[in-house]
Amino acid sequence: MIDKRLVPVNGLKKEPFSGCHQGMRYFFRCDESKETFTVFVYPEPWSFERTPDEQKESASFPVTEQGMDNAIAWLFERYEAEKEKWHTADTDCMHIVNHKSNTPRQATGHQTCSAAEQRGI
């Protein structure tokens, strides 16, 4: 799912980090204190900002190597605990995107959208 080496602990103090794994999106963000960071999980297909808060789960960890290890273990736990939910979100992703983007341009036969639009950016 995620390799700890891809998310340097101190790097979170500067920039958030996001990714996805088989329908489960995740977002790492350092808190204002720079002492802790929060990890959010939520279903595909939308970006963090466009996903309703009630669909997000989160946990906070200290900004340490052990905190990162615990965060990644929590991600694996959340994935395994709701594997069916994530797989359904992954499978339904394009159906949701196509249903939500029912715009006049689709009526003209132009039914493609960019990757950014698919992700809700």
Secondary structure, 3 states (H helix, E strand, C coil): CCCHHHCCHHHHHCCCEEEEECCEEEEEEECCCCCEEEEEEEECCCCCCCCCHHHCEEEEEECCHHHHHHHHHHHHHHHHHCHHHHHHHHHHHHHHHHHHCCCHHHHCCCCCCCHHHHCCC
